[in-house]
Amino acid sequence: MSTYPTDTTAELPELPQPQARTTVPEQQGSEQQGSEQQGTGQQGSEQQGAGQQGAEKTGAGKKGAGKKGGGRDRYFDLLRAIALFRVVFYHLMGWAWLPVVFPSMGVMFALAGNLMARSLATRPALGVVRGRLRRLLPPLWLLGAVGVTGMLVAGWGPEEEGHPGWWWLHLAYWILPLSDPPYGDALPGVHGLISDGWAGDLGVPLWYLRAYLWFVLLSPFLLRALRRLPWPTILAPVALSAALEFGALSVPGWRLEAQLSDFGAFGACWLLGMAHQEGVLRRLPRYVVPSLAPAVAGIGLWYALTHDLREGHDLDDMPFAQSLWSFAAVLLLLHLSPSWSEWPAGLRRWDRLITLLNSRAVTIYLWHNVCIGVVEALWDRLWGISWLETNASWVLESPWPQLPAIWLLTAACVICFGWVEDLAARRRPRLWPDGRVGAGTHRS
Amino acid sequence: MSLRLRHLLPLVVLVAMMAMLMLRGYVHSEILADYRIRPEAAADKVPQKVLDGGPVVDTRNGQQTSLSVPDHRIVLTFDDGPDPKWTPEVLDVLKKHHVHAVFFITGTMASRYPDLVRRMVDEGHEIGLHTFNHPDLSYQSKKRIDWELTQNQLALAGAAGIRTSLFRPPYSSSTDALDNASWPVTQFVGTRGYLTVFTTADSEDWRRPGAREIIRNSTPQGGKGAIVLMHDSGGDRHQTVQALDTYLPELQGKGYTFENLTEALKAPSAHTPVTGLDLWKGKAWVFLVEASDDITAVLVVGLAVIGVLVFARFGLMLLLSAIHTRRTRRKGFVWGPDAPVTEPASVLVPAYNEAKCIESTVRSLMKSEHPIEIVVIDDGSSDGTARIVEDLHLPGVRVVRQLNAGKPAALNRGIANARHDLIVMMDGDTVFEPSTVRELVQPFADPKVGAVAGNAKVGNKDTLIGAWQHIEYVMGFNLDRRMYDVLRCMPTIPGAVGAFRRSALDRVGGMSDDTLAEDTDITMAIHRDGWHVVYAEKARAWTEAPESVQQLWSQRYRWCYGTMQAIWKHRRALVESGPSGRFGRVGLPLVSLFMVVAPLLAPLIDLFLVYGLLFGPTGKTIAAWFGVLAVQAGCAAYAFVLDRERLTPLISLPLQQLLYRQLMYIVLLQSWITALTGGRLRWQKLRRKGQVAAPPGVAAATADGGAA
């Protein structure tokens, strides 16, 4: 059981300021949303849906109208939490069907695209992009500071790739990940503490940040294209993915190819998120999405099944199937989008956990894979206990008992490294931001 | 409680049929079949004495002994049977020459042809196991091997009431062909108490080399004993039978005797009788397999019937609706001598708790291009429906109140209060176009026309369930109703938009509450009275379709059950003379066939779809399904074109076939069960939202949204 490091997600959640959360009761948020609907629902002969659409359309014109209400959509929070949990789970288990059941990355990109479009609608593009970079990069730098130092200690160096000059240049991707940051491929681990290949565990998931960075940089242009030609823009990445898959387009160099491939696989999801914010989806008759999405998903699944879907070769290795499946799943999830301004009764008890996952998504994403590597190495030491080996070998063989340990270690990472997310967002650093009143200290 | 049962029963019926199909797929080796054969492997782990030893290997209790057949004795063995065609012929030849043999039967075949197994035992032959469905056991787990043997014994017990201790592994031959892969199987089977029987002479009859060659292969050298391998199943075995008929007397002449294995070895019989629970389990198994085969045969016939019906119906609809369209859209077409009809009409609006919709309904009528009076009959609403209408203070609108007495009573009260002789009926949740009433009464230019059906359209087709009903309505009104119009057996004037001649209503005694579908009931009554009932395509009415599955369910349940009640009520038309007889012998059977019987068989399509996807030729099944879908899409598209509707809602057709159709036939099954068990059904009112405020393209009658 090892990690399949191709799948990943992270998201830069736009948490409201903690002060606002603690002082503004939830009701007020919904009230404001309600009044907004009334004010803008001039075409509102239909019911709620139309009213919301009106609110959204004019929200673009009214500066900051959307943000003011603190309007966190709890449905999106839930999706993000599920996606993140699924990623960690999958990196431990490696089951090929997990990305099919819930295509986390597509969902994460869609949510990110949605927030991006929301920000771009109310603030100048340059400021939005700068803000996003500011919040994305410091956590990466922290990981790099720890990780690269560790790699250097383990013997990684300029000679590794044969071209010291290139090595130094590529190291810059740890500062600004325009392409995948380099890492030592075959570095030895520390016996019994962290297994060999830990640098890969650390470095491989970074593709998500690279893809995210590019989506952010391109978003102002994507939004313009989306407003002019909504559906051709949304479908363009799928077409790109098809072109790459069927050889109509070939690209020199793996760095460019990786970027284009990821753009093809998830660009449509990012754009769907933006389109949802722009109200493009609501302009369709409501039967269209549930009628077409299953067909698209069916084609994607069929393609995956006929191209050797198995453990170790899943949707993440099939960008074209991934693009179709994720597109369809995201389309359906956004179509359902119930817009919860507060939790439904059944989910309320998960509020703190989901809030925590959301506010530390980047940290969890960046560090969980290393945590899995460490726990697996520690678990291997248990083979030394002969009683366990003879009487309860399933504990050693099964990945299930490792799951709590991994989350425990990840929680430790949240405490150790999570604060940098607050710094990046220019907030007061918190240890355990689960949304509770006075959550400044850990479980005070 | 009984309602719950009625929901459950249709599902149980479907699941039971599916289970039967599964069982059939199972014994026909369409499930769990494994056709891999292991290539030869090294034999260094097989004891030399076994490799060189006799064909019967005994590995019970950890021993490794081999037994040989004594000289001048031959044990004939037949593998893979029983087969319905060749096994009886083999048995006949053996009987003719008074010879006993051993049959190594598979569980699948034995389950399907238990009579032949019984005959083998009765005629003194011995039975051996040859696994349940013939996999190469060297690939299988111990669990699977155990399962193969147990299932095989179960089938044998069910067929002949015995168990056996002989076993032959599939794909085996002589002992010197044992290798490191197959030897562990032999050892394992020994621990389960079986003797493994290999061969010394392979007739190779499965190659069909000609009878002479089979005989040569099966004849041992120099008077030695032999175990000869033949097959009574798995293809054309006439050469085997032919060879046996020569071979047996020939070798008997040379002094050979043919015995079954334990006779030849002078050992006690391998058979032991099975009693008690195991016997009954075996019998139940064989019974179930037989039942599944029978049921499958019936289902296949049913599928063929439904296939023919579906395509015949589509063909008929396309043809007749084309005829109808040509006729009514011809230049200068008039309905009859009295055209155009300008006589005023009374519009009856029965309303029960329609507060949300009633204003839109009445206001849409005020724009009518035809002179009308409007009578709103409030059927004891508790939400102030009557008040709303009165407060509008519209000229020519009357409100009649009654205590809640049901829709038929409300309509009768309306008829009594109506001043004109042309009576239009609509629902309180329906919106008319300005020309609707005019178009609806035009057919009365023909004095033979007693009632007219308008064209009801779904106003709220934005959602998936709305789009599905939209497709259904457009097809129902543009194909079905045109067909029924041409065939003169329109089963229903929709309650949402229909017109009647007062004289016709009077003659049949007005509306009745005998059935839950008073509209179908009155239409049939009017047919039987000799009137024509026609379809006016341009009389469009916009109605609000149910938006939740539950509401849709209760609406359709009512329609479906009501239609069955109406058919039953008018069953005497079948034997009557005159126009009633004509309707009874043409209309009623057609309506029953298309609306009540054919949908009953519709689940078969899905049943065989699932079956085909799982075991059948998957590709062909999918292709067939898409083929049917394409035909359906073609018909739907034609209907949409006839109605000048946009084709986009048709994208929901594939999903409709996978979700909506099933709902409809489960409702129908449920109605059947209600009908057969004689349940009563309460009136279930649709919860309206008042979404359909105006026909599309027309500004809402309630411009300031007062209703919402």
Interface residues (C-beta under 8 A of the other chain):
Chain A: S45 E46 Q47 P285 R286 Y287 V288 P290 S291 L292 P294 A295
Chain B: K461 D462 T463 L464 G466 A467 W468 T648 P649 I651 S652 P654 L655 K689 Q691 A693 A700 G705 A708
